[in-house]
Structures are given as structure tokens and as C-alpha cells.
């Protein structure tokens, strides 16, 4: 399992995907087309779960304040 948000993004990029902010969470998008594939929570990775997993807000996410609530 990746140790950081940027590491996760790098691993997803190698497969042709990226995570982007979607409301108060994240969504998986195709890197080439930008098409949304799924909400991260639908894949079992809610934003709060990722906050706890990485012990940090997702880089560039506008709802970084949720980090204090998720811990």
C-alpha cells in the first residue's frame, strides 16, 4: 500500500488514472480523457479513510480541514 498521497497518485498515473477533488471527497478519473470513472468512496476509499491512512490531507484538496475531524 502506498505510504503517501503523492505516492498513490504516482501509482495511479502509471495505470492511466488520477484522483481529483470531488465535493468533499475524491473521484477516480482517466488521465487522458479526464472522464470520471468512480467516486473513491464507491471503491471503498472515502476521503476520511484516506486521511486516516496517510495521516495528512490530500495534496491540494480544498477541504483540508476535514483532516482534524477524521483523526
BARO-552074 format. One record per residue (C-alpha): chain; x, y, z. Coordinates in steps of 0.25 Angstrom, whole numbers, plus 5000, padded with zeros to 4 digits. Layout:
<recs>
<rec 'A',<X,Y,Z>>;
...
</recs>
This chain:
<recs>
<rec 'A',<5000,5000,5000>>;
<rec 'A',<5005,5014,4997>>;
<rec 'A',<5011,5022,5008>>;
<rec 'A',<5007,5036,5004>>;
<rec 'A',<4996,5043,4995>>;
<rec 'A',<5007,5047,4984>>;
<rec 'A',<5011,5032,4984>>;
<rec 'A',<4997,5027,4982>>;
<rec 'A',<4996,5038,4971>>;
<rec 'A',<5008,5033,4964>>;
<rec 'A',<5004,5018,4965>>;
<rec 'A',<4990,5022,4959>>;
<rec 'A',<4997,5030,4948>>;
<rec 'A',<5005,5018,4944>>;
<rec 'A',<4992,5011,4941>>;
<rec 'A',<4986,5023,4934>>;
<rec 'A',<4977,5029,4945>>;
<rec 'A',<4977,5041,4955>>;
<rec 'A',<4970,5045,4967>>;
<rec 'A',<4963,5058,4967>>;
<rec 'A',<4955,5066,4977>>;
<rec 'A',<4940,5064,4976>>;
<rec 'A',<4932,5071,4986>>;
<rec 'A',<4937,5068,5000>>;
<rec 'A',<4943,5055,4995>>;
<rec 'A',<4951,5049,4983>>;
<rec 'A',<4948,5043,4970>>;
<rec 'A',<4956,5034,4961>>;
<rec 'A',<4958,5040,4947>>;
<rec 'A',<4964,5035,4934>>;
<rec 'A',<4977,5043,4932>>;
<rec 'A',<4976,5044,4917>>;
<rec 'A',<4961,5047,4915>>;
<rec 'A',<4958,5053,4929>>;
<rec 'A',<4946,5045,4929>>;
<rec 'A',<4941,5042,4943>>;
<rec 'A',<4941,5027,4946>>;
<rec 'A',<4936,5026,4960>>;
<rec 'A',<4936,5033,4974>>;
<rec 'A',<4947,5028,4983>>;
<rec 'A',<4937,5025,4993>>;
<rec 'A',<4929,5015,4983>>;
<rec 'A',<4943,5008,4982>>;
<rec 'A',<4943,5007,4998>>;
<rec 'A',<4953,5018,5000>>;
<rec 'A',<4945,5030,5006>>;
<rec 'A',<4953,5043,5007>>;
<rec 'A',<4952,5041,5023>>;
<rec 'A',<4958,5027,5021>>;
<rec 'A',<4970,5033,5013>>;
<rec 'A',<4972,5044,5022>>;
<rec 'A',<4974,5034,5033>>;
<rec 'A',<4982,5024,5025>>;
<rec 'A',<4992,5035,5020>>;
<rec 'A',<4991,5043,5033>>;
<rec 'A',<4990,5056,5025>>;
<rec 'A',<4981,5064,5016>>;
<rec 'A',<4981,5060,5001>>;
<rec 'A',<4990,5070,4994>>;
<rec 'A',<4983,5082,4988>>;
<rec 'A',<4969,5077,4994>>;
<rec 'A',<4961,5090,4998>>;
<rec 'A',<4955,5082,5009>>;
<rec 'A',<4968,5080,5017>>;
<rec 'A',<4960,5084,5030>>;
<rec 'A',<4954,5070,5030>>;
<rec 'A',<4967,5064,5034>>;
<rec 'A',<4965,5069,5048>>;
<rec 'A',<4951,5063,5048>>;
<rec 'A',<4955,5049,5042>>;
<rec 'A',<4966,5046,5053>>;
</recs>
